[in-house]
């Protein structure tokens, strides 16, 4: 009896907008969340999670 092949999950880069909050979960993982309510969920799973300040884009003159 053979196992059916597991379907691959396709991951794509997240598209950040002005409303997104960047959260670093560990040394190599960053997630984008829409509200601070979601931060409590991630903080529970990753106690070292921190909010990253957004990079200030250069102003066009």
C-alpha atoms as one frame of an Amber mdcrd trajectory, in Angstrom:
protein
   0.000   0.000   0.000   1.481   3.357  -0.989   0.925   6.775   0.558  -0.540
   9.449  -1.698   1.853  12.294  -2.298   1.392  15.249  -0.036   0.320  18.432
  -1.806   2.972  21.128  -1.710   2.061  24.425  -0.119   3.144  27.319  -2.272
   4.472  30.210  -0.238   4.749  33.653  -1.729   6.327  36.793  -0.322   3.888
  38.926   1.624   2.992  42.285   0.171   3.336  44.857   2.934   1.154  47.937
   2.917   1.068  50.958   5.212  -1.268  49.230   7.686   0.893  46.138   8.218
   2.806  45.571  11.424   6.066  43.653  11.056   6.785  41.161  13.838  10.066
  39.265  14.257   9.272  35.840  15.715  12.831  34.553  15.897  16.207  35.318
  14.351  15.050  34.411  10.835  11.243  34.658  10.754   9.228  37.829  10.189
   5.447  37.898   9.831   3.106  40.687   8.802  -0.026  41.232  10.874  -2.945
  43.599  10.416  -3.616  44.497  14.060  -2.080  44.290  17.503  -4.846  41.847
  18.492  -3.033  39.275  16.370   0.251  40.058  18.123  -1.019  38.409  21.328
  -1.489  35.136  19.412   2.064  35.199  18.045   3.539  36.287  21.389   1.931
  33.251  23.020   3.527  30.905  20.470   6.843  32.803  20.258   7.693  34.492
  23.583  10.667  36.298  22.010   8.463  37.985  19.362   9.017  41.727  18.950
   7.432  44.432  16.820   9.825  45.857  14.223   9.689  49.554  13.471   8.810
  50.139   9.823  11.543  51.497   7.601  10.826  55.094   6.702  10.651  55.372
   2.920  12.663  58.121   1.238  10.553  61.129   0.324  10.336  61.968  -3.350
  11.144  65.585  -4.116
